[in-house]
Every structure is written in C-alpha cells, then in structure tokens.
Amino acid sequence: MAERNRRMRIMEAVDEKMEEVSEDFSEYRNLHEEIDDLEDEIERYYKGKEGYLEQKLVGTIKEPSLVLCWFLLACVVLYVVVIGLQPSFSAPLKDEL
C-alpha cells in the first residue's frame, strides 16, 4: 500500500510538472507567433518606405556626385587642352641622351 501511495505521489508530481511545461510551451509558442507578426510588420513597413524613397529620389543631372564628376572631368580636359596647345613648353628635366 505504501508503495502504491508513493507511486501515486510520483505520478501526480510528474503530471503537475508536465502541465507547467505545457503552459510554458504554449506561452513560448504565443511569443514566437507575436515575434513573427512583428517581423512581418517591420518588413512591410520598410518595403513601403523603400518604395516611397525610390519615388522621391529620382536621379537627375544635378545630383551632387554627378556635378562633382563633371567638374573634375572638365578640369582635366581643360588642363590637357592647355598643355597640348603650348608647343614651347620645356620640360624641367631634359633628357641628356
């Protein structure tokens, strides 16, 4: 009889522990679903924002990087033309051969 009571207590303890674990597992599952929902919401938000920025930032000829590029190209071309038009240019170091 004492053996049976001991087994019953062990079974009740195991049942209580399983109920706690199942509650924790269901709580974990709910949190996991909430996290997935939040991730989906964040992804939709950034996709919407990305589309808005693509519409807003339409490339033009007046972009700062293009203006700088064209300015530098014009300076180099002007330098090459000026140097090419000066036939009397003497090099600072003459070749002695």
NUTI-94866 format. One record per residue (C-alpha): residue in three letters; x, y, z. Coordinates in steps of 0.25 Angstrom, whole numbers, plus 5000, padded with zeros to 4 digits. Layout:
! NUTI-94866
{"ALA", {X, Y, Z}};
...
//
This chain:
! NUTI-94866
{"MET", {5000, 5000, 5000}};
{"ALA", {5011, 5010, 5003}};
{"GLU", {5018, 5006, 4990}};
{"ARG", {5005, 5010, 4983}};
{"ASN", {5004, 5023, 4990}};
{"ARG", {5018, 5026, 4987}};
{"ARG", {5015, 5023, 4972}};
{"MET", {5003, 5032, 4972}};
{"ARG", {5010, 5043, 4978}};
{"ILE", {5021, 5042, 4967}};
{"MET", {5011, 5041, 4956}};
{"GLU", {5004, 5054, 4962}};
{"ALA", {5017, 5061, 4962}};
{"VAL", {5020, 5057, 4948}};
{"ASP", {5006, 5062, 4944}};
{"GLU", {5008, 5075, 4950}};
{"LYS", {5022, 5077, 4944}};
{"MET", {5016, 5073, 4930}};
{"GLU", {5005, 5083, 4932}};
{"GLU", {5015, 5094, 4935}};
{"VAL", {5024, 5090, 4923}};
{"SER", {5012, 5090, 4914}};
{"GLU", {5008, 5104, 4919}};
{"ASP", {5022, 5109, 4917}};
{"PHE", {5022, 5103, 4903}};
{"SER", {5009, 5109, 4899}};
{"GLU", {5014, 5123, 4905}};
{"TYR", {5026, 5121, 4896}};
{"ARG", {5018, 5118, 4884}};
{"ASN", {5010, 5130, 4886}};
{"LEU", {5022, 5139, 4888}};
{"HIS", {5028, 5133, 4875}};
{"GLU", {5016, 5136, 4867}};
{"GLU", {5016, 5150, 4872}};
{"ILE", {5030, 5152, 4868}};
{"ASP", {5027, 5146, 4854}};
{"ASP", {5016, 5156, 4853}};
{"LEU", {5025, 5168, 4857}};
{"GLU", {5035, 5163, 4847}};
{"ASP", {5025, 5163, 4836}};
{"GLU", {5020, 5177, 4840}};
{"ILE", {5034, 5183, 4840}};
{"GLU", {5037, 5176, 4827}};
{"ARG", {5024, 5182, 4821}};
{"TYR", {5028, 5196, 4827}};
{"TYR", {5042, 5196, 4821}};
{"LYS", {5037, 5191, 4807}};
{"GLY", {5027, 5203, 4807}};
{"LYS", {5037, 5212, 4812}};
{"GLU", {5047, 5207, 4801}};
{"GLY", {5037, 5209, 4790}};
{"TYR", {5034, 5223, 4795}};
{"LEU", {5049, 5227, 4795}};
{"GLU", {5051, 5221, 4781}};
{"GLN", {5039, 5230, 4776}};
{"LYS", {5045, 5242, 4784}};
{"LEU", {5060, 5240, 4779}};
{"VAL", {5059, 5241, 4764}};
{"GLY", {5072, 5243, 4758}};
{"THR", {5075, 5256, 4751}};
{"ILE", {5087, 5262, 4745}};
{"LYS", {5088, 5271, 4757}};
{"GLU", {5092, 5261, 4767}};
{"PRO", {5104, 5265, 4775}};
{"SER", {5112, 5253, 4771}};
{"LEU", {5110, 5255, 4756}};
{"VAL", {5113, 5270, 4757}};
{"LEU", {5126, 5267, 4764}};
{"CYS", {5129, 5257, 4754}};
{"TRP", {5126, 5266, 4742}};
{"PHE", {5134, 5277, 4749}};
{"LEU", {5147, 5269, 4751}};
{"LEU", {5145, 5263, 4736}};
{"ALA", {5144, 5278, 4731}};
{"CYS", {5157, 5282, 4739}};
{"VAL", {5165, 5270, 4733}};
{"VAL", {5160, 5273, 4719}};
{"LEU", {5164, 5287, 4720}};
{"TYR", {5178, 5284, 4726}};
{"VAL", {5180, 5274, 4715}};
{"VAL", {5176, 5284, 4704}};
{"VAL", {5184, 5296, 4710}};
{"ILE", {5197, 5287, 4711}};
{"GLY", {5194, 5282, 4697}};
{"LEU", {5193, 5296, 4691}};
{"GLN", {5206, 5301, 4697}};
{"PRO", {5217, 5296, 4687}};
{"SER", {5228, 5304, 4694}};
{"PHE", {5227, 5296, 4707}};
{"SER", {5240, 5292, 4712}};
{"ALA", {5241, 5280, 4722}};
{"PRO", {5248, 5283, 4735}};
{"LEU", {5258, 5271, 4733}};
{"LYS", {5264, 5270, 4720}};
{"ASP", {5268, 5257, 4714}};
{"GLU", {5283, 5257, 4712}};
{"LEU", {5283, 5245, 4703}};
//
